[in-house]
Amino acid sequence: MGPLGSYLPYLLNRAGARIATSFGEAVRPLGATLQIWRVLAALRERDGQRMGDLSATTSIDVSTLTRLVDGMEKKALVARRRDPEDARVVVLHVAPEGRRLTRRLLPIAERYEKVALQGFNAEETEQLKAALRRLYVNMDGLESPHKARG
């Protein structure tokens, strides 16, 4: 394998893109996408999230997320509501149809993780996940100084 084959960003992107593309094809017949799954999975973990928090959790920028949620609302998967503690804030809740879709997507997501981690033992799996979380946080170090201040 040449220099590209040992370049970390290339390896990460190649693995991530392969999983994402394949997963997207698997969930398309159910009327879902990888991004829809991310939103539903995040709401399954913690329902009633603000858009900003959901954006951070799903790694989908707010403008893209807003359009995505508009479409999900039309499909009755989610509902926007005012935060009872602060009426200026909109929170997103999963709707019954969204819960049904989540139940159908969950086994597919679990299967993809199982296949991707074939041959990894529990300790290796946790090390890999911890390393990926660390890599993600490390990238904060590349934020431009004016962006970090502003």
C-alpha positions in Angstrom: 0.0 0.0 0.0 1.4 3.4 -1.0 1.5 6.6 0.9 -2.2 7.3 0.3 -3.0 3.9 1.8 -1.3 4.8 5.0 -2.7 8.4 5.3 -5.1 8.5 8.2 -7.8 10.9 6.8 -7.9 8.7 3.6 -8.3 5.5 5.6 -11.0 7.1 7.8 -12.9 8.5 4.9 -12.7 5.3 2.9 -14.0 3.2 5.7 -16.7 5.7 6.7 -17.9 6.2 3.1 -18.1 2.5 2.4 -20.3 1.9 5.5 -22.4 5.1 4.9 -23.0 4.3 1.2 -24.0 0.7 1.9 -26.2 1.6 4.9 -27.9 4.3 2.8 -28.7 1.7 0.1 -30.1 -0.7 2.7 -32.4 1.9 4.3 -33.6 3.6 1.1 -36.5 1.1 0.6 -37.8 2.1 4.0 -37.9 5.7 2.9 -34.9 6.6 5.1 -31.4 8.0 4.6 -28.3 8.0 6.8 -29.1 11.5 8.0 -32.7 10.6 8.9 -31.3 7.7 10.8 -28.8 9.9 12.7 -31.7 12.3 13.7 -33.9 9.4 14.8 -31.1 7.7 16.7 -30.2 10.9 18.5 -33.9 11.5 19.5 -34.1 7.8 20.6 -31.2 8.5 22.9 -32.7 11.8 24.1 -36.0 13.1 22.9 -36.9 16.8 22.8 -33.5 18.2 21.7 -32.9 21.8 20.6 -31.8 22.1 16.9 -28.3 23.3 18.0 -27.8 20.3 20.3 -29.1 17.9 17.6 -26.7 19.5 15.1 -23.7 18.8 17.4 -24.9 15.3 18.2 -25.5 14.3 14.6 -22.6 16.3 13.0 -25.2 17.8 10.5 -24.8 21.6 10.1 -27.8 23.6 11.3 -29.0 24.8 7.9 -28.9 21.2 6.4 -30.5 19.9 9.6 -33.3 22.5 9.3 -34.1 21.3 5.7 -33.9 17.7 6.8 -36.2 18.2 9.7 -38.7 20.1 7.5 -38.9 16.9 5.3 -39.1 14.6 8.3 -41.9 16.7 9.7 -43.8 16.4 6.3 -43.4 12.6 6.7 -44.8 12.8 10.3 -41.5 11.4 11.7 -40.8 14.3 14.0 -42.6 17.3 15.5 -41.3 20.7 16.5 -42.6 22.0 19.7 -41.9 25.1 21.9 -39.7 24.4 24.9 -42.1 24.5 28.0 -39.3 26.2 30.0 -38.4 28.8 27.2 -41.1 29.6 24.6 -38.4 31.1 22.3 -36.7 27.7 21.9 -37.9 25.0 19.6 -37.3 21.4 20.5 -37.6 18.4 18.3 -39.6 15.3 19.3 -39.9 12.0 17.6 -43.5 11.3 16.4 -45.2 7.8 16.5 -44.3 7.3 12.8 -40.7 8.1 13.6 -40.7 5.6 16.4 -42.0 2.9 14.0 -39.3 3.8 11.5 -36.6 3.7 14.2 -37.7 0.2 15.3 -37.3 -0.9 11.6 -33.9 0.8 11.2 -32.3 -0.3 14.5 -31.7 -4.0 13.4 -30.1 -2.7 10.1 -27.8 -0.3 12.0 -26.9 -3.1 14.5 -26.1 -5.5 11.7 -23.8 -2.9 10.0 -21.9 -2.3 13.2 -21.6 -6.1 13.8 -20.3 -6.7 10.2 -17.9 -3.7 10.4 -16.4 -4.9 13.7 -16.1 -8.6 12.6 -12.9 -10.0 14.1 -12.5 -7.2 16.7 -12.8 -8.4 20.3 -14.7 -6.3 22.9 -11.5 -4.5 24.1 -10.4 -3.7 20.5 -13.9 -2.4 19.7 -13.9 -0.1 22.7 -10.3 1.1 21.9 -11.3 1.9 18.3 -14.4 3.8 19.3 -12.4 5.7 22.0 -9.7 6.5 19.5 -12.2 7.8 16.9 -13.9 10.0 19.6 -10.4 11.4 20.5 -9.5 12.1 16.8 -12.8 14.0 16.4 -12.1 16.2 19.5 -8.5 16.7 18.4 -9.7 18.4 15.2 -10.8 21.3 17.4 -7.1 22.2 17.4 -7.4 23.2 13.7 -10.2 25.7 14.1 -9.0 29.1 13.0 -8.2 31.6 15.8 -10.8 34.1 14.6 -13.5 31.4 14.4 -12.7 30.1 17.9 -12.9 33.6 19.4 -16.1 34.7 17.5 
